[in-house]
Amino acid sequence: MDPITAVGLVASVIQLIDATTTTIKYLNDVKDAPKDRATLAREGSSLLALFTDLRYRVEESDTASAWFAGVRSLGVGGGPLDQFKDAMEELARKLKPEAGIKKFGKTLIWTLDKNEISNILSKIERLKTLVSLALQKDHLTICERVKKTQNVINWISPLNFHTKQNDFFSRRQEGTGEWLLKDETFRSWLDGTKRTLWCPGLHYPRSIVVNHLEQHFENDDVNIAYIYCSYKDQENQTAVNLIASLLQQLVQRNPVISDDVVSLYHCHSKKQIRPTLGELSKLLQSEARRTSKVFIVIDALDECRESNSTRESFLAEIRKLQPTIYLLTTSRHIQAIEREFGQAKRVEIRASDEDVEKYLKHRIESEGRLVRLVKSNPDLQAVILNTIVENARGM
């Protein structure tokens, strides 16, 4: 991805100014609205001066300067400016008067709930911090903050599931598993109708679910975290490290690290000790409330170690997040796990005929010997596919 230019950054700031101005206009037009409306309008107005200052600073800056190099990260696609613009545009759409309603003398419908108001105010506060920091003349402040932020994030957990996700998804046969994304029960979980979904059955990485979540909620105020349990890494996948990984992933996706996370880092890093499960769990609960929705995917829960009460402790902390989060868990059919998710909605994971056929065709086409055999006998491929698909049905 090419670095954002000065023109591109200015354009992003102007769009943000327009979106914020429109939203403030609608907020001011609301009569007899809750006092939260005035709070939102005041906070939004305080940002406009910062945006205007930022715009002209960028226009007057040297694009080769260290200051510009530090500040342009604000305008990257999906970055802080884009996120806030999306929030303002969504708020404006909710407050826009219906056609035919006169501007004055009417009370508009107030459609925001307390969580939405809190989320928007939180976004405003985070963006004010970032813009104020960017306007400081000393670019080293920005660079140093970025460095410190990364140090904190790296410290939170030694586990890295992003690499596993990329590896699993890249090795997935294209087109397979899409039946799950179309399943009605899965869709009800995705749209927030159902909070918990258990997917027992065949054991293959559910990277397609994580990828779908990241694409579906790309520009929304939604956070996503995931765990890939593995027999091979049980020594490292302790309850503490698993909860720490969820915390790390939520922190990474927020524009600004909370003061509580930074305080935990300073307190423990100086003493060279790790935080306790309780400390991490408490912060995880707090982070989960910073966005409108949080989706958590736990894959292969049956591979989470039972000894030392690892799985039991991990699930106990996950329960503390409910009903704040939207949880999807996959596992083999194991009695202890079935008891845990007995009341949850369920989608049985299976290898569909279409998935098996696509996989087999790919294997045949990638094996030189098989390619030669089916070319010499065109009916052989159909026999192979039909026989294996029939025998695999119901697995």
Buried (B, 14 or more C-beta within 10 A) or exposed (E): EEEBBBEBBBBBBEBBBBBBBBBBBBBEBBEEBEEBBEBBBEBBBEBBEBBEBBBEBBEEBEBEEEBBBBBBBBBBEEBBBBBBBBBBBBBBEBBBBEEEEEEEEEEBEBEBEEEBBBBBBBBBEBBBBBBEBBEEEEBEEBBEBEEEBEEBBEBBBEBEBEEBBEEBEEEBEEEBBEEBBEBEBBEEBBEEEBBBBBBBBBBBBBBBBBBBBBEBBEEBBBBBBBBBBBEEBBEEBBBBBBBBBBBBBBBBBBBBBBEEBBEBBEEBEEEEEBBEBEBBBBBBBBBBBBBBBBBBBBBBBBBBBEEEEBBEBBBEBBEBBEEBBBBBBBBBEBEEBBEBBEEBBBBEBBBBBBBBBBBBBBEBEEEEEBEEBBEEEEEBBEEBBEEBBEEBEEE
